[in-house]
Amino acid sequence: MGIGLRNGKIRLAWVLICCLLLTACGGQNGSGNNEAALESRAEDESKADMENQADETQDTASQTDEAQDNVSQTDNTDEDSTDKAVEGARREEASDDTVVRKLSILGDSISTFDGWIPEGYSCYFPMNGEVMEIGQTWWQRVLQDTGMELCVNSSSSGSTCAGDSTSIDNFQYGCSECRLGNLIGGSGNFPDVIVVYMGANDVLKGIPLGDNDGTQAVEEGMIENFSDAYCMILDKLTAYYPNADIYCCNLPPMGDWGPESGPAFVPFVNSQELTSADYGRQIEKIAAAKGCQMIDLQNCGITMENMEQYVTDGVHMNPEGMELVYKAVMAAMN
């Protein structure tokens, strides 16, 4: 029994030793496994962190791109808005900055009015005749209806088309440098439209008509017939004012006092045995050859039969006569 106890104790001790050995071995293996697990977990966590950082970087880049896109879109929107604002301002400026055309007149007493012609020129209205207000003149009515501005009214009472074309100080010659150069405004503005309404004094003074139909050259100097002088006028106007629209007026009927027992007026016949209609037809030929537009005053409504209603002395219109001239000019310009 003592030997059995002893042997039992020995077995128990051995079992304990084996358990300790197994425990020691198992603990070491468990520690290794734990370390491997920790390392694997650390690697996994590191990879996850890297992936998270990559995702965060990608997200940041994406957000940056989106921000840039938003900025770009904002910039484009701002640019579009700015462009539209500038375009709108330009349109508004263009609508407000309407170009006003300027009118110059080359005329005689019929187109004068005190204070509205160059200094030194001879004036007829309102000191004479029945046109007492500026608003009754044909050209002022044209300015009001067309919206044009007066550049220069180069009109002088008693002036003829014929004369010295080289003169720089005699404003009685319509073909002169003096008269044609004076169509430029005081501020240097050039006319956009020029109306030539001359010839009545050439008729009254018996200036020879001539036969130039606008196709013959005319030399500078003293021009003694109407046709050559009128050609010189248009040649110089087209040379000096190439961008201007030039309108030429033929002449309305001109009357002479009738007999006491007859009509108030009869056709005026000059020393050349010619009437205003003869000079008017020559104006039409020359204007056509020079490419200028016509204003028909021969048929504006004044006749020998009704002249007393529209003309005071056979030549100068009253306000009603000016109305007829104004309408004829507007009909041509429209």
Disulfide bonds with the S-S distance in Angstrom:
none
